[in-house]
Amino acid sequence: MKIALVHDYLVQYGGAERVLEAFTEIWPYAPIYTLLHDPEAMHGKFEGKRIYTSFLQRSRFARKHHRLFPPLMPVAIESFDFSKYDVVLSDSSSYAKGIITGPETLHISYVHTPMRYAWDDCQKYTEDFGWPRFIKKLVPFFMNPIRLWDKASADRVDHFIANSEFVRARIAKYYRKESDVIHPPVEVARFRVASASGVKGYYLMVGRLIAYKRHDIAIEAFNRMKLPLKIIGRGPELERLKKLAGPTIEFLGRVPDEELPKYYAECQAFIFPQEEDFGIVAEEAFASGRPVIAYRGGDIVEHLEEGKMGEFFDEQTADALVHAMERFRGRSYDSALIRSKAERFDKERFKARISDLVEHLVREHLAGRSKQVSGKVNP
């Protein structure tokens, strides 16, 4: 079976790239097709893999500012030739699912989310991306064609896999397609539960510093409460957030992978004020036995048992987070119970489920083709 992997773009390392990493462990010889690849930004991830890029790769500016090129992305992703492959497995939150394959090739798409800036509030997302003013004015004119392309390209996929029930509902809403749910992988074995004496006084956030993650809410709340908050990650919001931060807020930047488990294990709780399709960082906190204080939105609602694994707040405001913190500080939590809830997302289980599903779909695909051939021979 000749299989290829397709990814939106390799210009940062996050949850989607961890999914791709797991795919490469299942199929180590499969090539990766992607719109753009910035090796420097990937910090050595996928080194040694066969990576094929689109014509956009020729522009260094595009590699550094890929969000400025939405009108060219559909053309670029459609330019790849998959005629020599039996199976193509894409993982997509925007364009990767839009590849064109022939009838002999099975296309399975693992969807992190239907394209958010096409189907949600595009004005909100243009603000979040920090685009120049003249680009923001042009965005609404481009969004309708991209929305139409996104819907049409969904019809090219033979089978969808959603990364959560939350995303399955979005796929059904926007694409009118059914999907299986397989949650993204969490490397549970990397994380440990600290002893009670090993837990420090700080709270923790981990993730890219971009607007929708709502670090600003947490910073305002922790400024008020004068409690220590460590923020791990980099991104375009860094300078703005530093201006908002008081003396109890610490920005740690990018932390080496081997050091990250220690920060999780020793925090009082993990702060999660954003709406995510699947929050891997929250699951890493659970794998470390730490409670999570989360906004009640997105996929986290499916996993966090309030009062046992952490607390919810219902509005994305500093006031709501402060009230949730007050509830949190009045309760105790069982670290062993919290970690046990994360074990179902273990990476090896993810790999087994993906592999089994792909093999099943390939058998179905081959059986369907055999019936078509026999029907033509014996009408």
C-alpha positions in Angstrom: 0.0 0.0 0.0 1.5 3.3 -1.1 0.4 6.1 1.3 1.1 9.8 1.3 0.5 12.3 4.1 -0.8 15.8 3.6 -0.5 18.7 6.1 -1.6 22.4 5.8 1.8 23.9 6.5 4.9 23.2 8.5 5.7 26.7 9.9 5.1 26.1 13.6 4.9 23.2 16.0 1.6 22.6 17.7 -1.2 20.1 18.2 -1.7 19.5 14.5 1.9 18.8 14.0 1.8 16.3 16.8 -0.9 14.4 15.0 1.3 14.4 11.8 4.2 13.2 13.9 2.1 10.2 15.1 1.1 9.5 11.4 4.8 9.4 10.5 5.5 6.9 13.3 2.7 4.6 11.9 3.9 5.0 8.3 7.6 6.1 8.6 8.3 5.9 4.8 5.3 8.0 3.7 6.2 11.3 2.1 4.7 14.5 3.5 3.0 17.1 1.1 2.5 20.5 2.6 2.0 24.1 1.3 5.0 25.5 3.1 7.9 24.3 5.2 10.0 26.5 7.4 12.7 24.1 8.9 14.0 26.8 11.2 10.5 27.3 12.8 10.1 23.6 13.2 13.2 23.1 15.4 14.3 19.9 13.7 10.9 18.2 13.7 10.4 16.0 10.7 14.0 16.2 9.9 15.0 13.4 7.5 11.4 13.0 6.1 10.6 13.4 2.4 8.7 16.7 2.3 7.2 18.1 -0.8 6.1 21.7 -0.9 3.9 23.9 -3.2 5.0 26.8 -5.4 4.5 29.1 -2.4 7.7 27.7 -0.9 9.8 29.7 -3.3 8.8 32.9 -1.4 10.6 33.4 1.9 8.0 36.0 2.7 5.2 33.4 2.2 7.0 31.0 4.6 7.1 33.7 7.3 3.7 35.3 6.6 1.5 32.4 5.3 -1.7 34.0 6.6 -1.5 36.7 4.0 -2.0 34.3 1.1 -5.5 32.7 1.5 -6.5 33.3 -2.2 -3.5 31.3 -3.4 -3.8 28.4 -1.0 -6.5 26.5 -2.9 -4.6 26.6 -6.1 -1.4 25.6 -4.4 -2.9 22.6 -2.6 -4.6 21.4 -5.8 -1.3 21.4 -7.7 0.0 18.2 -6.0 -0.2 15.0 -8.0 -1.3 11.9 -6.0 -1.9 9.5 -8.9 0.8 7.1 -7.8 -0.7 6.6 -4.3 -3.3 4.1 -3.1 -4.1 6.1 0.0 -3.7 9.8 1.0 -4.2 10.7 4.6 -4.6 14.5 5.2 -4.8 16.3 8.5 -6.3 19.6 8.1 -7.7 22.7 9.7 -7.8 24.7 6.4 -6.5 23.6 3.0 -5.0 20.1 3.2 -8.3 18.3 2.8 -8.7 20.2 -0.6 -6.3 18.0 -2.5 -7.5 16.3 -5.7 -7.2 12.6 -6.0 -8.3 10.1 -8.7 -11.1 7.5 -8.2 -8.5 4.8 -7.5 -7.0 6.7 -4.6 -8.7 6.7 -1.2 -8.6 10.1 0.5 -9.1 10.0 4.3 -9.1 13.4 6.1 -8.4 13.9 9.8 -10.0 17.3 10.5 -8.9 19.5 13.4 -11.6 21.9 12.5 -13.5 23.2 9.4 -11.7 26.3 8.3 -12.5 28.7 11.2 -12.0 32.0 9.5 -14.3 30.9 6.6 -17.2 29.6 8.7 -17.0 31.5 12.0 -16.8 35.3 12.5 -14.2 36.2 9.8 -14.0 39.8 11.2 -13.0 38.4 14.6 -10.3 36.1 13.1 -8.8 38.9 10.9 -8.3 40.9 14.1 -6.8 37.8 15.8 -4.3 37.3 13.0 -3.1 40.9 13.3 -3.3 41.6 9.5 -2.6 45.1 8.2 -5.6 47.4 7.9 -5.8 47.3 4.1 -5.8 43.4 4.2 -8.7 43.5 6.7 -10.8 45.5 4.4 -10.2 43.0 1.5 -10.9 39.9 3.6 -14.7 39.9 3.3 -14.4 40.0 -0.5 -12.1 36.9 -0.5 -14.1 34.9 2.2 -17.1 34.0 0.1 -15.0 32.3 -2.7 -12.9 30.6 -0.1 -16.0 29.4 1.7 -17.4 28.0 -1.5 -14.1 26.3 -2.3 -13.9 24.8 1.2 -17.4 23.3 0.9 -16.7 22.0 -2.6 -13.4 20.5 -1.5 -15.1 18.6 1.3 -16.9 16.6 -1.3 -13.6 15.2 -2.6 -12.9 13.5 0.7 -13.8 9.8 0.9 -13.9 9.6 4.7 -13.7 12.1 7.5 -12.2 11.7 10.9 -12.9 14.4 13.5 -10.6 15.2 16.4 -13.5 15.6 18.9 -17.3 15.5 19.2 -17.2 19.3 19.0 -15.6 19.1 15.6 -17.8 16.2 14.4 -20.8 18.6 14.9 -19.0 21.3 13.0 -18.2 18.9 10.1 -21.9 17.9 10.0 -23.0 21.6 10.1 -20.7 23.0 7.4 -19.9 20.1 5.2 -23.0 17.9 5.7 -20.7 14.9 6.2 -20.5 12.1 8.8 -17.2 11.4 10.6 -15.6 9.1 13.1 -14.1 10.7 16.2 -10.5 9.8 17.2 -9.0 12.3 19.7 -5.5 13.6 19.1 -2.6 11.9 20.8 -1.2 12.8 24.2 2.2 11.5 25.2 0.9 10.5 28.7 4.1 8.6 29.6 6.1 11.9 29.3 4.2 13.5 32.2 4.4 12.7 35.9 2.3 13.4 39.0 4.2 15.3 41.6 3.9 14.6 45.3 1.9 17.1 47.4 5.1 18.7 48.7 6.4 19.0 45.1 3.5 21.2 43.9 4.6 24.9 43.9 2.6 28.0 44.3 2.3 29.1 40.6 -0.4 28.6 38.0 0.4 27.8 34.4 -0.5 28.5 30.8 1.1 26.8 27.8 0.5 27.6 24.1 1.1 30.1 21.3 0.6 33.7 22.2 -2.2 34.5 19.8 -5.4 36.5 20.5 -8.0 33.7 20.6 -6.1 31.9 23.4 -7.2 34.8 25.7 -4.0 35.2 27.7 -5.2 38.8 28.3 -8.1 37.5 30.5 -5.8 35.4 32.7 -3.3 38.3 33.0 -6.0 40.7 34.1 -7.3 38.2 36.6 -3.9 37.3 38.1 -2.9 40.9 38.3 -6.0 41.5 40.5 -5.4 38.4 42.6 -1.7 39.0 42.8 -1.1 35.3 42.2 1.9 34.0 40.3 1.2 32.9 36.7 3.9 31.4 34.4 3.2 31.6 30.6 5.1 29.3 28.3 5.0 30.0 24.6 5.8 32.5 21.9 3.7 34.4 19.4 2.7 37.7 17.9 0.8 38.8 21.1 3.9 38.7 23.3 4.7 42.5 23.4 1.1 43.5 24.0 0.7 40.9 26.8 3.9 42.0 28.5 2.5 45.5 28.7 -0.6 44.2 30.4 1.3 42.0 32.9 2.0 42.9 36.5 4.9 41.7 38.6 3.4 38.3 39.3 3.2 37.3 35.6 6.3 35.5 34.2 6.9 34.9 30.5 9.1 31.9 29.9 9.2 31.8 26.1 9.8 28.4 24.5 10.7 25.7 27.0 12.6 22.6 25.9 10.4 19.5 25.5 12.3 17.7 28.3 11.6 20.5 30.8 7.9 21.0 30.1 6.6 18.1 32.2 8.2 19.6 35.3 6.3 22.8 34.9 3.0 21.0 34.5 3.6 18.7 37.4 4.5 21.5 39.9 1.8 24.0 39.1 -1.2 24.6 41.3 -3.6 24.4 38.3 -3.6 24.9 34.6 -5.4 28.0 33.2 -7.4 27.4 29.9 -9.5 30.5 29.0 -9.9 29.8 25.2 -12.3 27.7 23.1 -10.4 24.9 21.4 -11.5 22.1 19.1 -9.2 19.8 21.2 -7.0 21.2 23.8 -3.9 19.0 24.0 -2.2 21.3 26.5 -5.2 20.8 28.9 -4.9 17.0 28.5 -1.2 17.3 29.3 -2.1 19.0 32.5 -4.5 16.2 33.3 -1.8 13.7 32.5 0.3 15.5 35.1 -2.5 15.1 37.7 -3.2 18.8 37.8 -6.7 20.4 37.8 -7.7 22.7 35.0 -9.6 26.0 35.3 -11.3 26.4 31.9 -13.7 28.4 29.9 -16.9 26.3 29.3 -16.6 26.1 25.5 -15.2 23.8 22.8 -14.0 20.3 23.4 -12.9 20.7 27.0 -16.6 20.4 28.1 -16.5 16.8 27.0 -13.5 15.9 29.3 -13.4 18.1 32.4 -15.6 16.8 35.3 -16.3 20.0 37.3 -15.4 19.8 41.0 -13.2 16.7 40.4 -10.8 17.7 37.6 -11.0 21.4 37.9 -13.5 24.3 37.4 -15.4 26.0 34.6 -16.2 29.6 34.0 -19.0 30.6 31.7 -17.8 34.0 30.2 -14.5 34.9 28.7 -13.9 37.7 31.2 -11.4 38.3 34.1 -14.3 38.5 36.5 -15.6 35.0 35.6 -12.1 33.6 35.9 -11.6 35.2 39.3 -14.8 33.6 40.6 -13.7 30.2 39.2 -10.4 30.6 41.0 -12.2 31.3 44.3 -14.1 28.0 43.9 -10.9 26.2 43.0 -9.0 27.4 46.0 -11.8 26.2 48.3 -11.6 22.6 47.0 -9.2 19.7 46.9 -8.6 17.4 43.9 -7.4 13.8 43.5 -4.3 13.9 41.2 -4.4 10.1 40.5 -8.0 10.4 39.4 -7.2 13.3 37.1 -4.3 11.5 35.5 -6.4 8.4 34.9 -8.9 10.4 32.8 -6.1 11.4 30.4 -4.9 7.8 29.7 -7.6 7.2 27.1 -5.8 9.8 24.9 -2.4 8.0 25.1 -0.4 8.3 21.8 -0.1 4.5 21.3 -3.8 4.1 21.6 -4.3 6.9 19.0 -1.9 5.2 16.6 -3.6 1.8 17.0 -7.0 3.4 16.3 -5.9 5.3 13.3 -4.1 2.3 11.8 -7.1 0.0 12.3 -9.5 2.5 10.8 -7.3 3.2 7.7 -6.9 -0.6 7.1 -10.7 -1.0 7.4 -11.4 1.8 5.0 -8.8 0.5 2.5 -10.5 -3.0 2.6 -13.9 -1.3 2.0 -12.5 0.8 -0.8 -10.9 -2.2 -2.6 -14.1 -4.2 -2.2 -16.1 -1.3 -3.7 -13.7 -1.1 -6.7 -13.9 -4.9 -7.3 -17.7 -4.7 -7.4 -17.5 -1.8 -9.9 -15.1 -3.8 -12.2 -17.1 -7.0 -12.0 -20.3 -5.0 -12.7 -18.7 -3.6 -15.9 -17.5 -7.0 -17.0 -20.8 -8.7 -16.3 -23.6 -6.2 -16.7 
